[in-house]
Amino acid sequence: MASIINTREVVEEMVTVRDFIRYAVTHFNQANLVYGHGTDNGWDEAVNLVLTALHLPPDADNNVLDARLTSNEKNFLADKIRRRVEDRVPVPYLVNEAWFAGLNFYVDERVIIPRSPIAELLEDELSPWVEVENVSSILDMCTGSGCIAISAALTFPDALVDAVDLSQDALEVAKINVKRFGLEENVQLIHSDVFNGLVGEKRYDIIISNPPYVGKVEYDALPTEYTHEPQQSLLCGEDGLAVVRRILAEAESFLTPTGILIVEVGYSQELLEAEYPGVPFTWLQFERGGEGVFLLTAEELREFRHLLVQQ
C-alpha cells in the first residue's frame, strides 16, 4: 500500500511548527482516527504530537509556533505523523510521554497508556474517604507504568506505596518513572499475580487498582489504536471480570480495619452489579468524565465476604 504521508513533500513545503500542526490535523481528520489516549479530537492530538516530539511546552506562544524547523526535525515529525495515520499508533507511544494527574510519565508499548479517571480522585486526595495524615500504606494493584502508585505517593507523602504487576516489562517501565520522580524510597515495585506475591502480614490503608477488565467480545471490537497496548493490560477472560473477582475475594485480608478498596471496571459496571447484587458498591462520580470506578470499605468487604468469596 502506498504511503498516505508524502515525506518528501512535507520536508520541502512545510516550514514552521505551525505548518506541521495544521498538516497533521488535516491528515488526522481525513483518516478518521480514533482518539482516547489523552485527547479527543484531531487538533489537540496534532498539538500534542508536534509540540511534545519537539520537546516544546504545551502552551507554546506564537513566536515558537512560527519558528522554522530544520530538515532533520521535519523528517522526524513527518515520520511521527505517518505512523499515527498509517499504523494508528497512539501519540503517547510515538513521543514516549503521557500525562496523568497533572504529571508527565514515560510510556512505551510495554504498558497501557494512562487515562484512568482515578487521576481525578488522587488530585482530590481521595476526599472525603480518607485524610492525608492518616494514610501510611498504599497498594497499587496492576500498576503498569506506575502512574497511580507515583501519583499516590506524591499525594500522600508520608505513605509507603507497593506497586504490583504481573508483567516484568511493565515493572521495568514503572522503574523508569519511579526514578524520574525520585521516589525510590517511597515506592516499592513487586512482581506478583494479584496478591499471590505479597508476603508477610502487611495491611494497607488504601488498595487501588485499574486492572484489566475488557471481555473478549469487547476486545475484538476495539479500534486499531488499542491493539498497540499490551493485550494482558486490557483483555481479561471472556467477560473481563476474572481479576476483579480475585481482588474482591482477597482484598479484605490486606486492608487495615478502616481501609478502603478502589477499583476501576469501566463498562463492566453493569455486569459486576448483576453478579454481586447484594454488595453495596459505591460508584464514584467524576467532574471531568469517566465511570465504572467503585469503592468498598474494609468493613463492607468483611460484612459481605460470604457473597464475594463464593464467586
C-alpha positions as CSV (number, residue, x, y, z in Angstrom):
1,M,0.0,0.0,0.0
2,A,1.3,3.4,-1.0
3,S,2.2,5.8,1.9
4,I,-0.5,8.3,2.7
5,I,2.1,10.8,4.0
6,N,4.5,12.1,1.3
7,T,7.6,12.7,3.4
8,R,9.5,14.4,0.6
9,E,6.6,16.8,0.0
10,V,6.4,17.5,3.8
11,V,10.1,18.3,4.1
12,E,10.1,20.5,1.0
13,E,6.9,22.5,1.7
14,M,6.4,22.7,5.4
15,V,8.4,25.3,7.2
16,T,7.3,26.1,10.7
17,V,5.9,24.3,13.8
18,R,2.5,25.7,13.0
19,D,2.7,24.3,9.5
20,F,3.2,20.8,10.9
21,I,0.3,21.1,13.3
22,R,-2.0,22.2,10.5
23,Y,-0.7,19.4,8.3
24,A,-1.2,16.8,11.0
25,V,-4.8,18.0,11.8
26,T,-5.7,17.7,8.1
27,H,-4.4,14.1,7.8
28,F,-5.8,13.1,11.2
29,N,-9.3,14.2,10.2
30,Q,-9.1,12.7,6.8
31,A,-8.0,9.3,8.2
32,N,-10.9,9.3,10.8
33,L,-8.5,8.4,13.6
34,V,-9.9,7.1,16.9
35,Y,-8.8,9.2,19.9
36,G,-9.0,8.4,23.6
37,H,-5.3,8.3,24.7
38,G,-5.1,11.7,26.1
39,T,-7.1,13.7,23.6
40,D,-10.5,13.5,22.0
41,N,-10.1,15.4,18.7
42,G,-7.7,15.9,15.8
43,W,-6.5,19.4,16.8
44,D,-5.4,18.5,20.3
45,E,-3.9,15.3,19.0
46,A,-1.8,17.2,16.5
47,V,-0.7,19.8,19.0
48,N,0.3,17.1,21.5
49,L,2.3,15.1,18.9
50,V,4.1,18.0,17.3
51,L,5.0,20.0,20.4
52,T,5.9,17.0,22.6
53,A,8.0,15.5,19.8
54,L,10.0,18.7,19.6
55,H,10.2,19.0,23.4
56,L,8.2,22.2,23.4
57,P,5.8,23.3,26.1
58,P,2.1,22.6,25.5
59,D,1.3,26.3,25.8
60,A,4.0,27.5,23.4
61,D,3.4,31.1,22.2
62,N,3.2,32.3,18.6
63,N,6.9,33.0,18.4
64,V,7.6,29.3,19.0
65,L,4.8,28.2,16.7
66,D,6.2,30.3,13.9
67,A,9.8,29.1,14.4
68,R,11.4,27.4,11.3
69,L,12.3,23.8,11.5
70,T,15.5,22.0,10.3
71,S,15.4,19.3,7.7
72,N,16.1,16.7,10.5
73,E,13.2,18.0,12.6
74,K,10.9,17.9,9.5
75,N,11.8,14.3,8.7
76,F,11.3,13.4,12.3
77,L,7.9,14.9,12.5
78,A,6.8,13.6,9.2
79,D,7.6,10.0,10.3
80,K,5.6,10.5,13.5
81,I,2.6,11.8,11.6
82,R,2.9,8.9,9.1
83,R,2.9,6.3,11.9
84,R,-0.1,7.9,13.6
85,V,-2.1,7.9,10.4
86,E,-1.0,4.7,8.6
87,D,-0.1,2.5,11.6
88,R,-2.6,4.0,14.0
89,V,0.0,4.2,16.8
90,P,-1.3,6.3,19.7
91,V,0.6,9.6,20.2
92,P,1.9,8.7,23.7
93,Y,3.8,5.8,22.2
94,L,5.2,8.0,19.5
95,V,6.5,10.6,21.9
96,N,7.0,8.3,24.9
97,E,5.1,10.6,27.2
98,A,1.7,10.6,28.8
99,W,0.0,12.9,31.4
100,F,-1.8,11.6,34.4
101,A,-3.0,13.6,37.5
102,G,-1.0,16.6,36.2
103,L,2.2,14.6,36.0
104,N,4.2,13.6,32.9
105,F,5.1,9.9,32.7
106,Y,7.4,7.8,30.4
107,V,5.4,5.2,28.4
108,D,6.1,2.7,25.7
109,E,4.3,-0.3,24.3
110,R,5.2,-2.4,27.3
111,V,2.4,-0.6,29.3
112,I,-1.1,0.6,28.9
113,I,-1.4,4.3,28.3
114,P,-2.5,6.2,31.4
115,R,-6.1,7.5,31.1
116,S,-7.9,6.4,34.2
117,P,-10.4,8.8,35.9
118,I,-8.7,7.6,39.2
119,A,-6.4,10.6,38.4
120,E,-9.1,12.9,39.5
121,L,-9.6,11.1,42.8
122,L,-5.9,11.4,43.6
123,E,-5.9,15.1,42.7
124,D,-8.7,15.5,45.3
125,E,-6.7,13.4,47.8
126,L,-9.4,10.7,47.9
127,S,-11.6,13.1,49.9
128,P,-13.9,12.5,51.8
129,W,-12.9,8.9,52.1
130,V,-9.5,9.3,53.8
131,E,-7.5,12.0,55.5
132,V,-4.0,12.5,54.1
133,E,-2.3,12.4,57.5
134,N,-3.9,9.1,58.4
135,V,-2.6,7.2,55.3
136,S,0.7,5.3,55.8
137,S,0.4,2.4,53.4
138,I,-1.0,2.1,49.9
139,L,-1.2,-0.8,47.4
140,D,-1.5,-0.1,43.7
141,M,-2.6,-3.4,42.1
142,C,-1.8,-3.8,38.3
143,T,0.4,-0.7,38.4
144,G,1.5,-0.7,34.7
145,S,3.6,2.5,34.1
146,G,3.4,3.2,37.9
147,C,1.3,6.3,37.3
148,I,-1.2,5.6,40.0
149,A,1.4,4.5,42.5
150,I,3.6,7.5,41.9
151,S,0.6,10.0,42.0
152,A,-0.5,8.3,45.2
153,A,3.0,8.7,46.7
154,L,3.0,12.4,45.9
155,T,-0.5,12.9,47.2
156,F,0.2,11.0,50.5
157,P,3.9,11.9,51.2
158,D,4.0,10.0,54.5
159,A,2.8,6.8,52.9
160,L,4.8,3.9,51.6
161,V,3.4,2.5,48.3
162,D,3.7,-1.0,47.0
163,A,3.2,-1.2,43.2
164,V,2.3,-4.7,41.9
165,D,2.2,-6.1,38.4
166,L,2.3,-9.5,36.8
167,S,4.3,-8.1,33.8
168,Q,8.1,-7.8,34.3
169,D,8.1,-5.5,31.3
170,A,5.6,-3.2,32.9
171,L,7.7,-3.1,36.1
172,E,10.7,-2.0,34.1
173,V,8.7,1.0,32.8
174,A,7.4,1.7,36.2
175,K,11.0,1.7,37.5
176,I,11.9,4.4,35.0
177,N,9.1,6.5,36.3
178,V,9.8,5.9,39.9
179,K,13.4,7.1,39.3
180,R,12.1,10.0,37.2
181,F,10.2,11.3,40.2
182,G,12.9,10.5,42.8
183,L,10.6,8.1,44.7
184,E,12.8,5.1,45.1
185,E,12.4,5.3,48.9
186,N,8.6,5.7,48.7
187,V,7.5,3.2,46.0
188,Q,8.4,-0.4,46.0
189,L,7.9,-2.4,42.8
190,I,6.7,-6.0,43.3
191,H,6.3,-8.8,40.8
192,S,3.0,-10.5,41.7
193,D,0.0,-12.2,40.2
194,V,-2.6,-10.1,42.1
195,F,-2.0,-10.8,45.8
196,N,0.0,-14.0,45.4
197,G,3.5,-12.4,45.5
198,L,2.8,-10.3,48.7
199,V,4.4,-11.8,51.8
200,G,4.1,-11.1,55.5
201,E,1.3,-9.5,57.4
202,K,1.3,-6.1,55.9
203,R,-2.0,-4.3,55.7
204,Y,-2.9,-1.2,53.6
205,D,-4.9,1.9,54.3
206,I,-5.8,2.1,50.6
207,I,-5.8,-0.6,47.9
208,I,-6.3,1.0,44.5
209,S,-6.5,-0.8,41.1
210,N,-7.0,-0.3,37.4
211,P,-6.9,-3.9,36.4
212,P,-7.6,-5.4,33.0
213,Y,-11.4,-5.6,32.7
214,V,-12.2,-5.9,28.9
215,G,-14.1,-9.0,27.8
216,K,-13.3,-10.9,24.6
217,V,-16.2,-9.6,22.6
218,E,-15.4,-6.0,23.5
219,Y,-11.7,-6.5,22.9
220,D,-12.2,-8.0,19.5
221,A,-14.2,-4.8,18.5
222,L,-11.6,-2.3,19.8
223,P,-10.2,0.1,17.2
224,T,-6.7,-0.5,15.9
225,E,-5.2,2.2,18.2
226,Y,-5.9,0.0,21.2
227,T,-4.2,-3.1,19.8
228,H,-0.9,-1.4,20.2
229,E,-1.3,-1.7,24.0
230,P,-0.3,-4.9,25.8
231,Q,-3.2,-7.3,25.5
232,Q,-2.9,-8.6,29.1
233,S,-3.5,-5.0,30.3
234,L,-6.9,-4.9,28.7
235,L,-8.3,-8.4,27.9
236,C,-9.3,-10.5,30.9
237,G,-11.1,-13.7,30.1
238,E,-14.5,-14.0,28.4
239,D,-16.3,-11.3,30.4
240,G,-13.4,-9.1,31.7
241,L,-14.0,-9.7,35.4
242,A,-11.5,-12.5,36.2
243,V,-9.0,-10.3,38.0
244,V,-11.7,-8.1,39.6
245,R,-13.3,-11.2,41.2
246,R,-9.9,-12.2,42.7
247,I,-9.4,-8.7,44.1
248,L,-12.9,-8.7,45.6
249,A,-12.4,-12.1,47.2
250,E,-9.0,-11.3,48.7
251,A,-8.7,-7.5,49.3
252,E,-10.2,-7.5,52.8
253,S,-7.3,-9.7,54.1
254,F,-4.9,-7.0,53.0
255,L,-6.7,-3.9,54.3
256,T,-6.5,-2.2,57.7
257,P,-9.7,-2.2,59.7
258,T,-10.6,1.3,58.4
259,G,-9.1,0.8,54.9
260,I,-10.7,1.3,51.5
261,L,-10.7,-0.5,48.2
262,I,-11.0,1.4,44.9
263,V,-11.2,-0.5,41.6
264,E,-11.9,0.6,38.1
265,V,-14.1,-1.7,36.0
266,G,-15.2,0.7,33.2
267,Y,-18.1,-0.5,31.1
268,S,-18.2,-3.8,33.1
269,Q,-20.1,-2.0,35.9
270,E,-23.5,-3.4,35.0
271,L,-22.1,-6.9,34.7
272,L,-20.4,-6.6,38.1
273,E,-23.5,-5.3,39.8
274,A,-25.5,-8.2,38.3
275,E,-23.0,-10.8,39.5
276,Y,-22.9,-9.3,43.1
277,P,-26.4,-8.0,43.6
278,G,-26.1,-7.9,47.4
279,V,-22.8,-5.9,47.6
280,P,-23.1,-2.2,48.3
281,F,-20.7,-0.8,45.7
282,T,-20.2,3.0,45.9
283,W,-19.8,4.2,42.3
284,L,-17.7,7.3,42.3
285,Q,-18.5,10.4,40.3
286,F,-16.1,12.5,38.2
287,E,-16.3,16.1,37.1
288,R,-14.1,15.6,34.1
289,G,-15.8,12.4,32.8
290,G,-15.3,8.8,33.5
291,E,-17.3,6.0,35.1
292,G,-17.1,2.5,36.4
293,V,-15.0,3.1,39.5
294,F,-16.3,1.6,42.7
295,L,-15.3,2.0,46.4
296,L,-15.8,-0.5,49.2
297,T,-14.7,-0.1,52.7
298,A,-12.9,-2.8,54.7
299,E,-16.0,-3.1,56.9
300,E,-18.2,-3.7,53.8
301,L,-15.8,-6.3,52.5
302,R,-15.9,-8.1,55.8
303,E,-19.7,-7.9,56.1
304,F,-20.3,-9.2,52.6
305,R,-17.4,-11.6,52.4
306,H,-19.8,-14.5,52.1
307,L,-21.0,-13.1,48.8
308,L,-17.5,-12.2,47.5
309,V,-15.6,-15.4,48.1
310,Q,-18.3,-17.8,46.7
311,Q,-18.0,-16.4,43.2
